[in-house]
Amino acid sequence: MEKAPLVSIILPVYNGEKYFGQSIESCLNQTYSNIELIIVNDCSTDTTLKIANQYLAVDNRVRVINNVINKKLPASLNIGHNQAKGTYITWTSDDNYYDLSAIETMVNAILKEKTDIVYANYNMISENENTVVKLLDFYNLLQLNCIGACFLYNHQVYKNSEKYDESLFLVEDYDFWLQSLKKYKFYHLDKVLYHYRVHNGSLTQSIQVDSERNQLFVKNIEVSYKKFFSSFDLDVNYYAKLFTKLHIAPYSIKSSKEVFDLKRGVNVCSEKLNLSKKNKKAWLFTIIQLQLRLLRSINKDVNFYSCLSFLKTNYALMTYKNYKVWIKLCFRLK
């Protein structure tokens, strides 16, 4: 009987003692047992290293790497990946945890679908509630990070990539997915396999509450788009700024020129990425719907008729027959 392929799970951590044990347990207790867990301790000053060494002592699938200086997430990811021996690779965070069948389910999906990268939905845990996050299809990657926090990819995806860009702290994962989009096949597994914890100490939360980090996030998003568009027949700087607006504040794209250019960008990218006509159309509709949702979120007085007016004004370059589509989009909003 052929042996199941090895899966490398990389767990970068910095001062993660609070939830670290639960994260480790969720890796080691997987129904898919042929794994290696590579913990990259990024110079923690709490009991993180002590916790890691406790698991190292009792499970030979665990390896611990200690950074002598704090190198931040993208560098720690590269350090872990460079030590990985698995056919497939994933990485997780010290404050999140897997469903026990997550790795087995993703390995089965990657083999069945003959894909390079598989990603799954997740459960978002906050102080007051749990919310299932159902991710969008891969072609939406150019406007947001729709890959989420639960994924698995062939080792070759990393080996043949530009690695995690260590100059793009806070968006290193999004940049990695964008660059991979040009070469590799993605598959969305419509199952909840992961639990993502939202709390005040999380890296994601810090982007929202720390103005300096928020500015760095926006800056690095634009740099990542510049890298992406550098191989397209488009004005790199202009489209990087336009898609950064789409990523950060979609409702701010209102002028006829911007809408026209956005549609052109969608067309060029769709052709370059070999998207089907169906996927290209669905992608554009997702962009419009996202604009409307955010428009309504910042103005509670916006109703069905003002949404319809917004679409007629800003998407007038569409043909008349799309009125049915506009109406459908307005009704679809919650």
Disulfide bonds with the S-S distance in Angstrom:
none
